């Protein structure tokens, strides 16, 4: 009993990803190339293929604001592909009317190209002329659609030569929107899909892509794309041979990354970016004459021809074989590994130069921007890290950080194993492994210290920018500077010890019992005050003893630190905003009662705890006047005032923002110099 086939069902079950929206057009072009290939060229004109792009005369694509002189592209509604090949001979017509025909199976065809036409277009019209067995010119004219399948379309006449014109009409909206719009982009897609035909001996027919406004010759694209002579190599992977066509393409925006094109049946099926998959292979390379090029490989094989899917968008080959693979279990990973090894051999010299430049990039970055990695850089390089010389700082930092994390994780595992053996008879080589482990730990600790110092340098750079006027002459608000020193509206119970940068003002502020930032006096556990006033920063510290005193010991008097921060170049005109007096008022309120440690332990009442008041403000005329009224003495550099208020029992220091930065930089100069940072 004969089987019947549903054209509608076959089209429905045919896969065409939106990312391959132009594949029906590309298949039609390949058909035309093959039709020209089988001509008898004794008295024939050179092979040629003309692709016409048809656009909607009414609608236009809105591609954002149009620049002067730029025409908005109209939507594509169809294509016409015209060639001077052998035409629809009886054999070709019989194959067209047979689904899944194997008529051209010998050249890799699967008989599904016309199904892709109906997947993306509403209908297809075909006119074709061929020569019969007696050499007479014959014609065909028919339509092809899901609803009516193949139907004759009038009397075929007016032919003067062999050839075929395929009209793809009614480009379906979902594919139309995903497809390239411009003639140049379409031409490049056709070229890349059919490049094998251009690279073979004898080349390809003359192919032109055009619409009403623009025309592109694919032969000219060949000169634009390919930079140097081609080389061919063969690689064997588990008994299968793979042919590599290696090209040095002219570097351009479009040809900016190295690529591997997987081909079958003389077509590109899929491609992948090779960036970073071979050490040193990033973007552009340079040849012996320092000319830039981009490497591209076209991979062909009988194995790939046999395993390409019917829609020619992928291969029926597993990406990788799980577990122990048998000798004949070939995966894409196996093939890729063999190809990449050969790529490394072919490009050995330019890759070596690229790796050296990448190494220089890492060393320069570590030296100038990230010295924390210097102690472990040798170990990172030993792991085989290679980078693109043009990599951005942020991306390079991430790569180095990931490598450091791996080193730390490995060191932790090594330490666990080594110390697990410590209680037994040390095995052979134990001392050497212990020495290597301790060396790695030492390098990691040095890296951590370098990161800490590097962070200080960065914080000072940020502070220096904040205290400068912007292009409009405006200065940062005091809350921006405040937040850099310590997060606002927080206290010791809400932030960790590394969350503040009070070392900029005084290193001793790191050792406090209680610290509050921009919180009301009433909300602080160290005082019973009901005041809603908010000192910028207030801290207490137990003098000469740790914060957690031993059981039974008498607590010493606490010290009080108050910091007031004013906006750079702020000019306060009213006396009630005197920051010196504000600090002294805060000290008085804290002394007034209810002082507890951060853990809630009472401190004996006293009105004489030592107090330190820091005012960070630029020395405006009003600020200088206040310093003089308070009997403060100018500092030697002229950037601040200091003194002791006897009645308040408080040390007072007024420092300008410049002095704040300069003093902090001087205190850290030795660390910065050690890491190679500029001190100013």
Buried (B, 14 or more C-beta within 10 A) or exposed (E): EEEEEEBEEBBEEBEBEEEBBBBBBBBBBBBBBBBBBEBEEEEBEEBBBBBBBBBBEEEBBEEEEEEEEEEEBBBBBBBBBBBBBBBBBEEBBEBBEEEEBEBBEEEBBBBBBBBBBBBBBBBBBBBBBBBEEEEEEBBBBBBBBBEEBBEEBEEBEEBEEBBBBBBBBBBEEEBBBBBBBBBBBBBBBBBBBBBBBBBEEEEBBBBBBBBEEBEBBBBEBBEBBBBEEEEEBEBEBBEBEBBBBBBBBBBEEBBEBBBBBBBBBBBBBBBEEBBBBBBBBBBBBBBEEEBBBBBBBBBBBEBBBEBBBBBBBBBEBBEEBEEEBEEEBBBBBBBBEBBBEBBBEBBEEBBEBBBEBBBEBBEEBBBEBBBBBBBBBEBBBEEEBBBBBEBEEEEBBEBBBEBBEEBBEBBEEBBEEBEEEEEEEEEEEBEEBBEEBEEBBEBBEBBBBBBEBBEBBEBBEEBBEBBEEEEEEEBBEBEBBBBBBBBBEBBBEEBEEEEBBBBBBBEBBBEBBBBBBBBBBBEBBBBBBEBEEBBBBBBBBBEEEEBEBEEEEEBBBBBBBBBBBBBBBBEBEEEEEBBBBBBBBBBBBBBBEBBBBBEEEEBEEEEEBBBBBBBBBBBBEBBBEBBEEBEBEBBEEEBBBBBEBEEBBBBBBBBBBBBBBBBBBEBBEEBBEEBEBEEE
